[in-house]
Amino acid sequence: MEPIRRFSALDYAAALESWSFLGISDKRPLFTSPFGDVFFESAGGFWFLDLLAGELSQRWATERDFSSALNSREGQDEYLMIGLASEAERAGLLPGESQIYSFRVPPALGGPVDLANVELSDFVVATNTAGQIHEQIKDLPPGTPISGVTLH
């Protein structure tokens, strides 16, 4: 099981295009979780783009803190979703070179975070689509029924 995924600079640019509303332009993508969450580096430290929550946050000030968090069991559960990724692998879902795990129905739209909702997706498509969804729903009050999402 690969705990981290790496993609080309062109793939990151295309995948992250829809996330510009979060102010990512001054951050350099380093790698992703098995579910496509992106880890960034900037002059100010290390950042985490959470595709489920649609949030970008600076989590670590130093490379040492960053490495320690991702090497801990708690960090791997929280940031890499290793448990669910391992379940998916045991169920026969093996990502190809350009793929990540994603959710058939995004959790932001009410889908469950469980194995029955996991599928393999192209990194660029899944990450870009998640950004489009989160930009459209970011200002809605919690619990608002969503009747339509437009993807470009």
Secondary structure as the mmCIF struct_conf table of DSSP 4:
data_model
#
loop_
_struct_conf.conf_type_id
_struct_conf.id
_struct_conf.beg_label_comp_id
_struct_conf.beg_label_asym_id
_struct_conf.beg_label_seq_id
_struct_conf.end_label_comp_id
_struct_conf.end_label_asym_id
_struct_conf.end_label_seq_id
BEND BEND1 PRO A 3 PRO A 3
STRN STRN1 ARG A 5 ARG A 5
HELX_RH_AL_P HELX_RH_AL_P1 ALA A 9 LEU A 16
HELX_RH_3T_P HELX_RH_3T_P1 GLU A 17 LEU A 22
TURN_TY1_P TURN_TY1_P1 SER A 25 ASP A 26
STRN STRN2 ARG A 28 THR A 32
TURN_TY1_P TURN_TY1_P2 PRO A 34 PHE A 35
STRN STRN3 VAL A 38 SER A 42
TURN_TY1_P TURN_TY1_P3 ALA A 43 GLY A 44
STRN STRN4 GLY A 45 ASP A 50
TURN_TY1_P TURN_TY1_P4 LEU A 51 GLY A 54
STRN STRN5 GLU A 55 TRP A 60
BEND BEND2 ALA A 61 THR A 62
HELX_RH_AL_P HELX_RH_AL_P2 GLU A 63 ASN A 71
BEND BEND3 SER A 72 SER A 72
HELX_RH_AL_P HELX_RH_AL_P3 ARG A 73 GLY A 75
HELX_RH_PI_P HELX_RH_PI_P1 GLN A 76 LEU A 80
HELX_RH_AL_P HELX_RH_AL_P4 ILE A 82 ARG A 90
TURN_TY1_P TURN_TY1_P5 ALA A 91 GLY A 92
TURN_TY1_P TURN_TY1_P6 GLU A 97 SER A 98
STRN STRN6 GLN A 99 PHE A 103
BEND BEND4 ARG A 104 VAL A 105
HELX_RH_3T_P HELX_RH_3T_P2 PRO A 107 LEU A 109
TURN_TY1_P TURN_TY1_P7 GLY A 110 GLY A 110
BEND BEND5 VAL A 113 ASP A 114
HELX_RH_3T_P HELX_RH_3T_P3 LEU A 115 ASN A 117
STRN STRN7 VAL A 118 ASP A 122
HELX_RH_AL_P HELX_RH_AL_P5 PHE A 123 ILE A 137
TURN_TY1_P TURN_TY1_P8 LYS A 138 ASP A 139
BEND BEND6 LEU A 140 LEU A 140
HELX_LH_PP_P HELX_LH_PP_P1 PRO A 141 PRO A 141
TURN_TY1_P TURN_TY1_P9 PRO A 142 GLY A 143
#
